[in-house]
Amino acid sequence: MEDPKAVIMAELKTAMKNKDSDRRNVLRLLQSAIKQIEVDSRKELDSAGVIDVLQKEGKKRREAIADMKKAGRDEQAAQEAYELGVIEEFLPEQLSEQEIATIVDEVIADVGASSPKDMGQVMGPVMARVKGQADGKVVSKIVKQQLSS
């Protein structure tokens, strides 16, 4: 897999050449978020670190879209959705709920979980296996379903 930081930089140059100001602005936002983490931690982020930043930015956009739709601010929600689309271009492909359920079943069998009380024992290993490929809320929902049935 290519370095996501280098890919973002190349895409930024392309957006600037094509005078695509909306895309350019989103890519600059991503670059500054990555740079901020690097400055704060005083070390350069590797690919996994960059993907973590991108996931956090994506999560912010998803939450903002939900909030803005509730408030009836469809124009701002559309802008956030556009930004989310650009961010998702740089994230690994997300697993389907069916694929996540299969992983959850394997982990439940491995740790011997049997009730919703065991959710903590299951969530850790599942999140480690789906890192970067699934949203925590979706995983949590599936784990609850599997442990309740």
Secondary structure as GFF3:
##gff-version 3
##sequence-region A 1 149
A	DSSP	alpha_helix	4	17	.	.	.	ID=ss1
A	DSSP	alpha_helix	21	41	.	.	.	ID=ss2
A	DSSP	alpha_helix	47	70	.	.	.	ID=ss3
A	DSSP	alpha_helix	74	88	.	.	.	ID=ss4
A	DSSP	alpha_helix	97	111	.	.	.	ID=ss5
A	DSSP	three_ten_helix	116	118	.	.	.	ID=ss6
A	DSSP	alpha_helix	119	129	.	.	.	ID=ss7
A	DSSP	alpha_helix	136	148	.	.	.	ID=ss8
###
